[in-house]
Amino acid sequence: MSRLAKKPLEIPKGVEVKIEDGYVRVKGPKGELRQEILPYTKVEIEDEKVWVRPKEEDIRRKADWNKVKMFQGTMWALIRNMIHGVSQGYRKELEIVGIGYRAQMQGTKVSLQLGYAHPIVLEPPEGVKVEVPAPNRIIVSGIDKQKVGQFAAEIRSWKPPNIYTGKGIRYVGEVVRQKQGKKA
């Protein structure tokens, strides 16, 4: 269970948080995000702080308290991620290891040469930006943490690192433990 949800979320300067029609809307310098308020929770804004609390009727009728705390922690984390996304954004960097493996941009799409007979062309979802500063480096960025992480994982899934040779696509800084091959 999350204990962080007991603390309020600070709203930084330049970020605007509104609650309307069962949604939390966060607007900042990088864009705008919306999230439906989860069941068992209510979101309140007091003194430039966002509070996520359980609904009164769930407390009174003694609903499954673990479920209430679970939804409260999840809602708190979603709002925190939205505030961070619209103010600073998210970024995932991938590196390609292997001879002949490379990436390049084709308009807005990213084309991967990973040793298959054909190139793999992937189109990023709306709100996600992809850059290829070098043939062996891919940068995925955007304001929505889930979309950025999902698209980076989709790129990586085409050629995860091989445990014997280390070839493949990995996150920058990811440690790949290599196994020893056959001995003669």
C-alpha positions in Angstrom: 0.0 0.0 0.0 1.2 3.5 -0.8 1.8 5.9 2.0 2.8 8.6 -0.4 -0.9 9.3 -1.2 -1.2 10.8 2.3 1.0 13.7 1.2 -0.2 16.5 -1.1 1.2 17.1 -4.6 2.8 20.5 -5.0 1.7 22.3 -8.2 4.8 24.0 -9.7 4.6 27.5 -11.3 3.3 27.5 -14.8 1.2 24.3 -14.3 -2.5 24.5 -14.0 -4.6 21.6 -12.4 -8.4 21.5 -12.8 -11.1 19.0 -11.8 -14.1 18.9 -14.1 -16.7 16.3 -15.0 -14.9 13.4 -13.3 -11.6 14.2 -14.9 -8.3 15.7 -13.7 -6.9 18.1 -16.3 -3.3 19.2 -16.1 -2.0 22.0 -18.3 1.6 23.2 -18.5 4.3 24.6 -20.8 4.8 21.3 -22.7 1.1 20.4 -23.2 -2.1 19.2 -21.6 -3.1 15.8 -20.2 -6.4 14.4 -18.9 -7.1 11.5 -16.6 -10.4 10.0 -15.4 -10.7 10.0 -11.6 -10.5 6.4 -10.4 -13.3 4.8 -8.3 -13.1 5.1 -4.5 -11.1 8.4 -4.8 -11.8 12.1 -4.8 -9.3 14.8 -5.9 -9.3 18.2 -4.2 -7.2 21.3 -4.8 -6.3 23.4 -1.8 -3.6 26.2 -1.6 -1.7 25.2 -4.7 -1.6 21.5 -3.6 -3.5 18.5 -4.9 -4.9 16.1 -2.4 -6.1 12.6 -3.3 -8.4 11.2 -0.6 -10.8 8.3 -0.3 -14.5 9.0 -0.8 -16.6 9.5 2.3 -19.2 7.0 1.5 -16.5 4.3 1.0 -15.2 5.1 4.5 -18.7 5.0 6.0 -19.7 1.7 4.5 -16.4 0.2 5.3 -15.6 -0.8 1.8 -12.6 -3.1 1.1 -10.0 -0.8 2.7 -7.1 -2.4 0.7 -8.8 -1.6 -2.5 -9.5 2.0 -1.4 -5.9 2.5 -0.5 -4.7 0.9 -3.8 -6.9 3.2 -5.9 -5.8 6.2 -3.8 -2.1 5.5 -4.4 -2.6 4.8 -8.1 -4.5 8.1 -8.6 -1.8 10.0 -6.7 0.9 8.5 -8.9 -1.0 9.2 -12.1 -1.4 12.9 -11.2 2.3 13.2 -10.1 3.3 11.7 -13.5 1.0 14.2 -15.4 2.4 17.2 -13.5 6.0 16.1 -14.2 5.1 15.4 -17.9 3.6 18.7 -18.7 6.4 20.6 -16.8 9.5 18.7 -17.7 8.5 15.8 -20.0 9.7 12.2 -20.2 12.6 10.7 -22.2 13.9 7.2 -22.9 17.1 6.5 -24.7 17.9 3.2 -26.4 21.1 2.0 -27.9 21.6 -0.6 -30.6 24.5 -3.0 -30.3 25.6 -5.2 -33.1 27.3 -5.0 -36.5 24.9 -4.0 -39.2 22.1 -3.1 -36.8 21.0 0.6 -37.2 18.1 3.0 -37.1 17.1 5.9 -39.2 14.2 8.3 -39.6 11.8 8.2 -42.5 9.7 11.3 -42.0 8.1 10.8 -38.6 8.5 7.0 -38.7 11.6 5.2 -37.4 13.1 2.4 -39.6 15.2 -0.3 -37.9 17.7 -2.6 -39.7 18.1 -5.5 -37.2 19.4 -8.4 -39.3 16.0 -9.4 -40.6 15.3 -9.7 -44.4 13.3 -6.5 -44.3 13.4 -3.2 -42.4 11.1 -2.7 -39.5 9.2 0.6 -39.8 7.4 1.8 -36.6 5.2 4.9 -36.3 5.2 6.6 -32.9 1.8 7.2 -31.3 0.4 10.7 -31.1 2.2 12.9 -28.6 5.5 10.9 -28.8 8.5 12.3 -30.6 11.4 10.0 -31.8 14.9 11.2 -32.7 17.8 9.3 -34.1 20.9 11.4 -33.4 23.2 8.5 -34.4 22.6 5.2 -36.3 22.9 3.2 -33.1 21.0 5.6 -30.8 17.2 6.3 -30.5 15.6 8.9 -28.2 11.9 8.6 -27.4 10.3 11.6 -25.7 6.9 13.1 -24.8 4.7 14.3 -22.0 2.8 11.0 -21.3 4.9 8.6 -19.3 2.9 5.6 -20.3 3.1 6.3 -24.0 6.8 7.0 -24.0 7.6 3.9 -22.0 5.3 1.7 -24.1 6.8 2.9 -27.4 10.4 2.4 -26.2 9.5 -1.1 -25.0 7.9 -1.8 -28.4 11.1 -0.8 -30.2 13.2 -2.9 -27.8 11.0 -5.9 -28.2 12.0 -6.3 -31.9 15.6 -7.3 -30.8 16.1 -7.6 -27.0 19.8 -8.1 -26.0 21.2 -11.6 -26.5 22.5 -13.1 -23.3 25.5 -14.7 -25.1 26.7 -12.0 -27.4 25.1 -8.8 -26.0 23.7 -7.8 -29.4 20.3 -6.2 -29.6 18.5 -3.1 -28.5 18.8 -2.0 -24.9 18.1 1.0 -22.7 21.1 3.3 -22.1 22.6 2.3 -18.9 20.9 -1.1 -18.9 23.3 -3.9 -17.6 23.1 -7.1 -19.7 24.8 -10.0 -17.9 26.3 -12.3 -20.5 26.5 -16.0 -20.1 29.6 -18.0 -21.0 29.2 -19.9 -24.3 30.1 -23.5 -25.0 33.6 -24.7 -24.1 35.6 -26.8 -26.6 
